[in-house]
Amino acid sequence: MTTMDLIPADAVPRFQTRPDGGLDIDTVYTRCPQCGIVATSTGVDYAITAGGDFDPGEPVELACPAFHHYRVTVADFLPRDASCFCVRCGSPIVVPATADQVVCLTCRLYQDGPARPTDAVSHFEAADALSRPPKLPSNGDPLEDDQARRTRSAGTRQEGLDAS
């Protein structure tokens, strides 16, 4: 994102639907309550009306890029109050000014948003690190360490059988 222009918050709807009436999840931006990332969802589950369209009156279940799952309503969708340009195709993208990651609706490229930090340890890396299980001390090769633990464990069981 090289440039960003602010636009009135109510000028663009908070979401769009696809031609089949379903929710276009690449237009829904929320802030994850667990890690704070502002982005589109990597997974979504929503209610549909009897006619098969997205039902904005029901809660929507989302997953952030760090794979945290949470439930929101349409009122929680962030306003798309800024515009920038896709780094691949140059198309304008209307997004929240606070977005860490955005999606171009023309070429569907996921890219840095206007609010993504430029420092070495960005918000995404920090959130990703928090979502991973802690690493066990190792000699650098997790597979080798796992095999070594299994061998030691099997050897201990065998020694116990030999002693009887």
C-alpha positions in Angstrom: 0.0 0.0 0.0 1.6 3.2 -1.1 -1.2 5.7 -0.8 -4.4 5.8 1.1 -7.3 8.3 0.8 -9.9 8.6 3.5 -13.6 8.5 2.4 -16.8 9.0 4.3 -17.5 5.9 6.5 -21.1 5.6 5.2 -20.2 6.0 1.5 -19.5 2.3 1.0 -21.5 -0.6 2.4 -19.8 -2.6 5.2 -20.1 -5.8 3.1 -21.1 -7.0 -0.4 -22.9 -10.1 -1.5 -22.1 -12.4 -4.4 -24.4 -12.8 -7.4 -25.8 -15.9 -5.8 -26.8 -13.9 -2.6 -24.1 -15.3 -0.4 -21.7 -13.1 1.6 -18.5 -12.0 -0.2 -16.2 -12.6 2.7 -13.4 -10.6 1.0 -15.5 -7.5 1.7 -16.0 -8.2 5.4 -13.4 -6.6 7.7 -13.4 -7.2 11.5 -11.0 -6.9 14.3 -10.2 -10.2 16.0 -11.0 -9.9 19.7 -8.1 -12.3 20.5 -5.1 -10.9 18.6 -6.4 -7.5 17.3 -5.7 -8.2 13.6 -8.0 -6.2 11.2 -8.5 -8.2 8.1 -11.0 -10.3 6.1 -11.8 -13.7 7.4 -10.0 -17.0 6.5 -13.2 -18.9 7.3 -16.8 -18.0 7.7 -20.1 -19.5 8.7 -23.3 -17.5 8.3 -27.1 -18.0 8.2 -29.1 -17.8 5.0 -32.7 -16.8 4.4 -35.3 -19.1 3.0 -34.5 -17.6 -0.4 -30.8 -18.6 0.0 -29.4 -15.1 0.6 -27.1 -14.0 3.4 -29.1 -13.2 6.5 -27.6 -10.0 8.1 -29.9 -10.4 11.1 -28.0 -13.5 12.4 -24.5 -13.7 13.9 -21.6 -14.6 11.7 -18.8 -16.9 12.8 -15.3 -15.9 11.5 -11.7 -16.9 11.7 -8.9 -14.4 11.6 -5.6 -14.9 9.7 -4.1 -16.3 12.9 -6.9 -18.9 13.0 -8.8 -17.5 16.1 -12.5 -18.2 15.8 -15.1 -15.6 17.0 -18.7 -14.6 16.5 -19.9 -11.1 15.3 -22.9 -9.3 14.0 -23.1 -7.1 10.9 -22.8 -4.1 13.3 -19.3 -5.4 14.1 -18.2 -5.2 10.4 -15.8 -2.3 10.1 -16.6 0.6 7.8 -14.6 0.7 4.6 -13.5 4.2 5.0 -10.2 4.3 3.0 -9.1 3.6 -0.5 -5.7 2.3 -1.8 -4.5 0.5 -4.9 -3.7 -3.1 -5.5 0.1 -3.8 -5.7 -0.5 -6.3 -8.5 -3.2 -5.0 -10.8 -3.5 -1.4 -9.7 -7.3 -1.6 -9.0 -8.6 0.7 -6.3 -9.5 -1.1 -3.1 -12.0 0.3 -0.5 -11.0 -0.9 3.0 -11.0 0.1 6.6 -8.2 2.6 7.4 -7.2 0.3 10.3 -6.8 -2.8 8.1 -3.6 -4.9 8.6 -4.4 -7.0 5.5 -6.6 -6.3 2.5 -7.9 -8.2 -0.5 -8.2 -6.8 -4.0 -11.6 -7.6 -5.3 -10.4 -7.6 -8.9 -7.5 -10.1 -8.7 -8.2 -11.4 -5.2 -4.6 -10.8 -4.0 -4.2 -10.6 -0.2 -1.7 -7.8 0.6 -0.6 -5.5 3.4 -3.2 -3.1 4.5 -2.8 0.6 5.3 -2.3 0.0 9.0 0.1 -2.9 8.8 3.3 -2.1 10.7 6.5 -1.9 8.7 8.8 -2.9 11.5 10.6 -6.2 11.4 8.3 -8.0 13.8 4.9 -7.0 12.5 1.4 -7.5 14.0 0.9 -10.6 11.9 4.1 -12.3 13.0 3.4 -11.4 16.7 -0.2 -12.8 16.4 1.1 -15.9 14.6 3.7 -16.5 17.4 1.0 -16.2 20.0 -1.3 -18.7 18.2 1.4 -21.5 18.0 2.2 -23.9 20.8 5.4 -23.2 22.6 8.5 -24.8 21.2 10.3 -27.5 23.2 14.1 -27.2 23.5 15.7 -29.0 20.6 18.9 -29.5 18.7 17.3 -27.8 15.7 15.5 -30.7 14.1 12.0 -31.3 15.6 11.6 -34.6 13.7 14.9 -36.0 14.9 14.1 -34.9 18.5 10.8 -36.7 18.3 12.4 -39.9 17.0 15.1 -39.7 19.7 12.4 -39.5 22.4 10.6 -42.5 20.9 13.8 -44.5 20.8 14.7 -43.6 24.4 11.1 -44.5 25.5 11.1 -47.8 23.6 14.6 -48.7 25.0 13.4 -48.0 28.6 10.3 -50.3 28.1 12.6 -53.0 26.6 15.0 -52.8 29.5 12.2 -53.2 32.0 11.1 -56.4 30.2 14.6 -57.8 30.2 15.0 -57.3 33.9 12.1 -59.8 34.7 
